Amino acid sequence: MSFVSYFPGRGTVRETAYLKGKTEGRAEGEARGILSVLEVRGIPVTDRVRERITSCTDLDRMDTWLERSRTVERAEDLFDEEGNADKPIA
């Protein structure tokens, strides 16, 4: 007897769980990357900033933060969406 799976591509519960896990795993990897770059550069990261980075699931935003982590002077500057680094972190 052979097993036939319609996963992925059929909108099954299994596929949905798989894709969610894949996204969460990528987000965790992005967060580690951002924090690692800041650490290597000697930039201090507050608990509040660390929480914001590690709780984010928006991969596009995290890609932006990863790019910015290479050049920012303060960890808080990662979140400077409109060029106004003096805004408080939400």
Residue frames as a rotation matrix with the C-alpha (Angstrom) as fourth column:
MET 1
0.585 0.811 0.000 0.00
0.811 -0.585 0.000 0.00
0.000 0.000 -1.000 0.00
SER 2
-0.502 -0.764 0.406 1.37
0.758 -0.614 -0.220 3.40
0.417 0.197 0.887 -0.91
PHE 3
0.030 0.421 -0.906 0.79
0.764 -0.594 -0.251 6.68
-0.644 -0.685 -0.340 0.86
VAL 4
-0.165 -0.001 0.986 -0.37
0.815 -0.564 0.135 9.62
0.556 0.826 0.094 -1.24
SER 5
-0.186 0.055 -0.981 0.07
0.741 -0.648 -0.176 13.08
-0.645 -0.760 0.079 0.18
TYR 6
0.467 0.404 0.786 -1.45
0.814 -0.544 -0.204 16.18
0.345 0.735 -0.583 -1.27
PHE 7
0.855 -0.254 -0.451 0.91
0.122 -0.747 0.653 18.31
-0.503 -0.614 -0.608 0.78
PRO 8
-0.553 0.241 -0.798 2.09
0.243 -0.869 -0.431 20.96
-0.797 -0.432 0.421 -0.12
GLY 9
-0.988 0.089 -0.126 -0.20
-0.154 -0.495 0.855 22.98
0.013 0.865 0.502 -2.33
ARG 10
-0.483 0.860 -0.161 -3.63
0.488 0.418 0.767 21.87
0.727 0.292 -0.622 -1.25
GLY 11
-0.262 0.378 0.888 -4.33
-0.563 -0.807 0.178 24.23
0.784 -0.453 0.424 1.68
THR 12
0.311 0.355 -0.881 -4.36
0.386 0.800 0.459 21.39
0.869 -0.483 0.112 4.17
VAL 13
0.980 0.025 0.199 -3.96
-0.177 -0.362 0.915 21.86
0.095 -0.932 -0.350 7.90
ARG 14
0.549 -0.830 0.093 -0.61
0.673 0.506 0.540 20.12
-0.495 -0.234 0.837 7.61
GLU 15
0.018 -0.537 0.844 0.54
0.880 -0.393 -0.268 22.52
0.475 0.747 0.465 4.89
THR 16
0.632 0.288 0.720 -0.63
0.002 -0.929 0.370 25.54
0.775 -0.233 -0.588 6.86
ALA 17
0.953 -0.301 0.019 1.26
0.005 0.078 0.997 24.36
-0.301 -0.951 0.076 9.95
TYR 18
0.310 -0.872 0.378 4.34
0.914 0.383 0.134 23.63
-0.262 0.304 0.916 7.85
LEU 19
0.104 -0.238 0.966 4.36
0.643 -0.725 -0.248 27.07
0.759 0.647 0.078 6.23
LYS 20
0.863 0.231 0.449 3.77
-0.180 -0.690 0.701 28.81
0.471 -0.687 -0.554 9.57
GLY 21
0.796 -0.605 -0.005 6.67
0.308 0.398 0.864 26.91
-0.521 -0.690 0.503 11.11
LYS 22
0.138 -0.749 0.648 8.89
0.986 0.041 -0.163 27.72
0.095 0.661 0.744 8.15
THR 23
0.363 0.075 0.929 8.10
0.235 -0.972 -0.014 31.45
0.902 0.224 -0.370 8.48
GLU 24
0.974 0.015 0.224 8.65
-0.211 -0.277 0.937 31.41
0.076 -0.961 -0.267 12.23
GLY 25
0.568 -0.814 0.117 11.96
0.678 0.544 0.494 29.62
-0.466 -0.201 0.861 11.75
ARG 26
0.048 -0.532 0.846 13.10
0.841 -0.435 -0.322 32.18
0.539 0.727 0.426 9.21
ALA 27
0.651 0.252 0.716 12.06
-0.088 -0.912 0.401 35.04
0.754 -0.324 -0.572 11.51
GLU 28
0.938 -0.348 -0.013 14.06
0.085 0.193 0.977 33.51
-0.337 -0.917 0.211 14.37
GLY 29
0.236 -0.886 0.400 17.09
0.948 0.300 0.104 33.21
-0.212 0.354 0.911 12.09
GLU 30
0.207 -0.095 0.974 16.73
0.495 -0.848 -0.188 36.82
0.844 0.521 -0.128 10.94
ALA 31
0.920 0.175 0.351 16.50
-0.198 -0.566 0.801 37.99
0.339 -0.806 -0.486 14.57
ARG 32
0.689 -0.725 -0.013 19.66
0.484 0.447 0.752 36.06
-0.539 -0.525 0.659 15.46
GLY 33
0.083 -0.661 0.746 21.41
0.969 -0.121 -0.215 37.61
0.232 0.741 0.631 12.48
ILE 34
0.492 0.182 0.852 20.42
0.136 -0.982 0.130 41.15
0.860 0.052 -0.508 13.40
LEU 35
0.977 -0.090 0.194 21.47
-0.207 -0.178 0.962 40.69
-0.052 -0.980 -0.192 17.02
SER 36
0.525 -0.827 0.203 24.72
0.745 0.561 0.360 39.06
-0.411 -0.038 0.911 15.94
VAL 37
0.136 -0.454 0.881 25.67
0.742 -0.543 -0.394 41.93
0.657 0.706 0.263 13.64
LEU 38
0.691 0.171 0.702 24.96
-0.232 -0.868 0.439 44.45
0.684 -0.466 -0.560 16.40
GLU 39
0.934 -0.352 0.060 26.99
0.073 0.352 0.933 42.40
-0.349 -0.867 0.354 18.88
VAL 40
0.308 -0.858 0.411 29.98
0.946 0.320 -0.042 42.07
-0.095 0.402 0.911 16.53
ARG 41
0.086 -0.221 0.971 29.87
0.466 -0.853 -0.235 45.81
0.880 0.473 0.029 15.94
GLY 42
-0.734 -0.430 -0.526 29.84
0.637 -0.164 -0.753 46.44
0.238 -0.888 0.395 19.70
ILE 43
-0.573 0.624 0.531 26.44
-0.414 -0.780 0.470 48.12
0.707 0.049 0.706 19.71
PRO 44
-0.957 0.224 0.182 24.55
-0.090 0.367 -0.926 47.64
-0.274 -0.903 -0.331 22.99
VAL 45
-0.500 0.845 -0.187 21.05
-0.070 0.176 0.982 46.17
0.863 0.504 -0.029 22.73
THR 46
-0.642 0.365 0.675 18.51
-0.766 -0.252 -0.592 46.91
-0.046 -0.896 0.441 25.44
ASP 47
-0.787 0.437 0.436 15.98
0.243 0.868 -0.432 44.31
-0.568 -0.234 -0.789 26.54
ARG 48
0.162 0.906 -0.391 13.26
-0.116 -0.376 -0.919 46.40
-0.980 0.194 0.044 24.91
VAL 49
0.052 -0.239 -0.970 15.04
-0.971 -0.241 0.007 46.44
-0.235 0.941 -0.245 21.53
ARG 50
-0.907 -0.421 0.017 15.87
-0.413 0.896 0.164 42.72
-0.085 0.142 -0.986 21.79
GLU 51
-0.450 0.825 0.341 12.20
0.245 0.482 -0.841 41.95
-0.859 -0.295 -0.419 22.48
ARG 52
0.360 0.599 -0.716 11.05
-0.518 -0.510 -0.687 43.99
-0.776 0.617 0.126 19.49
ILE 53
-0.303 -0.565 -0.768 13.50
-0.953 0.192 0.235 42.21
0.015 0.802 -0.596 17.20
THR 54
-0.978 -0.191 0.089 12.79
-0.197 0.978 -0.071 38.69
-0.074 -0.087 -0.994 18.46
SER 55
-0.371 0.909 0.189 9.00
0.227 0.286 -0.931 39.11
-0.900 -0.303 -0.313 18.47
CYS 56
-0.100 0.305 -0.947 8.76
-0.808 -0.581 -0.101 40.44
-0.581 0.755 0.304 14.91
THR 57
-0.070 0.126 0.990 7.34
0.338 0.936 -0.096 38.09
-0.939 0.327 -0.108 12.29
ASP 58
0.901 0.336 -0.273 7.34
-0.090 -0.470 -0.878 40.52
-0.424 0.816 -0.394 9.33
LEU 59
0.372 -0.810 0.454 10.16
0.758 0.547 0.356 39.13
-0.536 0.212 0.817 7.19
ASP 60
0.387 -0.208 0.898 10.35
0.687 -0.585 -0.432 42.20
0.615 0.784 -0.084 4.95
ARG 61
0.867 -0.049 0.497 10.77
-0.322 -0.815 0.481 44.46
0.382 -0.577 -0.722 7.96
MET 62
0.760 -0.604 0.240 13.39
0.048 0.419 0.907 42.13
-0.648 -0.678 0.347 9.40
ASP 63
0.349 -0.631 0.693 15.31
0.937 0.226 -0.265 42.18
0.011 0.742 0.670 6.12
THR 64
0.573 -0.078 0.816 15.34
0.147 -0.969 -0.196 45.98
0.807 0.233 -0.543 6.37
TRP 65
0.902 -0.220 0.371 16.55
-0.422 -0.276 0.864 45.80
-0.088 -0.936 -0.342 9.97
LEU 66
0.613 -0.714 0.337 19.29
0.582 0.698 0.417 43.36
-0.533 -0.059 0.844 8.98
GLU 67
0.305 -0.473 0.826 20.52
0.774 -0.383 -0.505 45.76
0.555 0.793 0.249 6.30
ARG 68
0.641 0.018 0.767 20.41
-0.231 -0.949 0.215 48.67
0.732 -0.315 -0.605 8.75
SER 69
0.967 -0.255 -0.018 22.23
0.102 0.323 0.941 46.68
-0.234 -0.912 0.338 11.44
ARG 70
0.351 -0.877 0.328 25.40
0.929 0.284 -0.237 47.04
0.114 0.388 0.915 9.36
THR 71
-0.334 -0.495 0.802 25.46
0.566 -0.786 -0.249 50.84
0.753 0.371 0.543 9.59
VAL 72
0.673 0.669 0.315 23.39
0.169 -0.553 0.816 52.11
0.720 -0.496 -0.485 12.54
GLU 73
-0.388 -0.799 0.459 25.11
-0.297 -0.362 -0.883 53.82
0.872 -0.479 -0.097 15.44
ARG 74
-0.658 0.297 0.692 22.48
-0.694 0.116 -0.711 52.77
-0.292 -0.948 0.130 18.01
ALA 75
-0.910 0.339 0.237 20.28
0.372 0.922 0.108 49.68
-0.182 0.187 -0.965 18.04
GLU 76
-0.124 0.919 -0.374 17.20
0.366 -0.308 -0.878 51.91
-0.922 -0.245 -0.298 18.31
ASP 77
-0.320 -0.080 -0.944 18.05
-0.663 -0.693 0.283 53.35
-0.677 0.717 0.169 14.88
LEU 78
-0.949 0.033 0.315 17.00
0.207 0.817 0.538 50.05
-0.240 0.575 -0.782 13.29
PHE 79
-0.233 0.972 0.042 13.40
0.889 0.230 -0.396 51.13
-0.395 -0.055 -0.917 13.72
ASP 80
-0.381 0.002 -0.925 13.83
-0.072 -0.997 0.028 54.54
-0.922 0.077 0.380 12.11
GLU 81
-0.030 0.488 0.872 11.28
0.816 0.516 -0.261 54.09
-0.577 0.704 -0.414 9.34
GLU 82
0.782 0.424 0.457 10.97
0.614 -0.647 -0.451 57.74
0.104 0.634 -0.767 8.25
GLY 83
-0.035 -0.887 0.460 14.44
0.572 -0.395 -0.719 59.02
0.820 0.238 0.521 9.02
ASN 84
0.254 0.163 0.953 13.48
-0.590 -0.755 0.286 60.23
0.767 -0.635 -0.096 12.49
ALA 85
-0.248 -0.480 -0.841 15.67
0.277 0.797 -0.537 58.30
0.928 -0.366 -0.064 14.93
ASP 86
-0.913 -0.148 0.379 14.49
-0.278 -0.454 -0.847 60.40
0.298 -0.879 0.374 17.88
LYS 87
0.115 0.993 -0.003 11.00
-0.768 0.091 0.634 58.87
0.630 -0.071 0.773 17.87
PRO 88
-0.276 -0.180 0.944 10.44
-0.847 0.510 -0.150 56.47
-0.454 -0.841 -0.294 20.77
ILE 89
-0.929 -0.051 -0.367 10.18
-0.225 0.864 0.450 52.77
0.295 0.500 -0.814 19.98
ALA 90
-0.018 0.992 0.127 6.59
-0.927 -0.064 0.369 51.59
0.374 -0.111 0.921 19.84
